[in-house]
Structures are given as C-alpha cells and as structure tokens.
Amino acid sequence: MDILTSVAPTQSLTASWRREGLRVGFVPTMGYLHAGHESLIRAAAAENDRVVVSIFVNPTQFGPNEDLEAYPRDWERDRGICRSLGVSLIFAPDAGEMYPGGFATKVGVRGLSEVLCGRSRPIHFDGVCLVCLKLFNVVGPDAAYFGLKDAQQYFVLARMVKDLNLNLTLRPCPIVREPDGLAMSSRNAYLSGPERKAALILSSALNKAREAAEGGEREASRLTGLVSEVVATEPLARLEYAQAVSTDDLSEVSEISGEVLVAAAVWVGKTRLIDNFILPPVGGAG
Ligand code: PAF
C-alpha cells in the first residue's frame, strides 16, 4: 500500500494505473475510519482494480464555531484498516498541500446546499464540493463512493458531477448502523455514556416515521411531526430539523410521491447527529 501526501506523485501513480487500463475506485474520508467507511472501501474494491482512500480533515467545510480542531484523528488505526482491506493508496495531504498560499477558487451548488443541514451550516457544502472536486482531479477515479448517512452531501455532489460533466460515477452506499440502530459516524466518539443512549432517539424517531409511511401515510408533515414528537421524549436531545424533500432537487414536499428523503438533525449535548431514510416512489421497485 502506497501512502502519498503530495498531489503530483498521486496524480502520476493513478495516471499510470489508468494507462494500464485499470479501474480506479475512490473513497474520500476525513479519517477516523469506522464500519461505514469500511463498507465503502469494500464496495470500491468489489468494482475496481485499485482503491484509493483519501484522509484529509478539510478545513473549508467547517464553520468558525465547528469542531475542526477537535475532529477525531487516529492515523495508525486508519492506516491498519486500509491495509487490511487491500487499499492500494492512501492520499493524506495536509492543508498547505490542498490550499497553498494564493488559493482563491470557490465552488458551490446553489439551492441544494442551502436547505436541510445547509441552513445551520451555510459554508459546509461549498467546502465539501471544493475539496471533492480537487480530490477527483488529483485521484482521477472512475467511481467515488459516498455513504448515504450524509445523503444531502451525496445529492449535492451528484449535482456538481452532472453540472460540471465530471468524468466519474458517484456510488451512493447504504447507511451502516451500530447493532442498536445508531448510524455510524466519526462524531459518535464525542458522545458520553448517557448521550450515547440518548442518541438512539434519532434512529427510533426516523423508524417510527418510516413505519407510518410504509403503512400508507402520505402527508409529509405527519411524518416529520412524528419525528419531532419522538425526539421530544428524550430530554438530552434537541431537534434541529426534520424534513421531507424530493431527492431530485431537495425541495420540500407536502405529499409523499416520487422518491423522498426524510432527514433529521438532532443535537445531543454538544454533538450534532444526522440520519435519514429514503422512500422509494409509491409502487416503485425501491
Ligand atoms: O463525508 C466526509 O467525510 C467528507 O465530507 C468528505 C466527503 C471526505 C469531504 O471532506
């Protein structure tokens, strides 16, 4: 397994693979890898000849009062996981390599970046788009793998890839959960014992809404109302939003028709957690 921290040798190595006709799969991460990342790496390994994982805690996607400095890091463990899963290359640049002096370019996807999490994190998705566009240009993958826990991130990036005619496929991958239902996230590491128990309210609330939808409830406000009601029963949790949006453009829907993303964000203490489910079109294959 190669480990590279600079752009130029990474571009040369992946270009040599492409010249040999090898397919390159890419898993962008901010490190502190968990079973969710492992499932992305496995999906990439199943569909490609080479897998590249990037590990970079991207400063441009953190707001001024967010957890950039505190973001959990464990380089040795991450390296071991990548090695054990047969990753060919870890690209682990520092901020100076990604954003050298004089860096001045912005990228953004209007509309889709401003709703859901974008309301409370106004610069977040512009930062994600910027770093992913750069990473795609450095790695040159045939396909890049993203977990659907961050569903908005996937839909924003899919829009960018389409709008900018980027020559790669984005693969959305299912949410991986702890045995009790909590969606895997590096930020779960911030939760104290009691907060970890309280955090379960998010997946329980979304499950309740999903069951109602599967039972025939078509009114979006009833589904999101159920999420707020359930979250309100947990004293350690505070709902930031629960919304039902179309997966086409992330615009809010009033009726469940077409493919709909039901997403929620909850604060448990100082930790912000997100989770969601996607309802297939009624009568659709799922
Ligand atoms: O999902 C993440 O870990 C990050 O947002 C990503 C895609 C690696 C960009 O920094």
Residues whose N, C-alpha, C, O or C-beta is under 5 A from the ligand:
A	BS01	PAF	P28 T29 M30 F56 N58 V128 V131
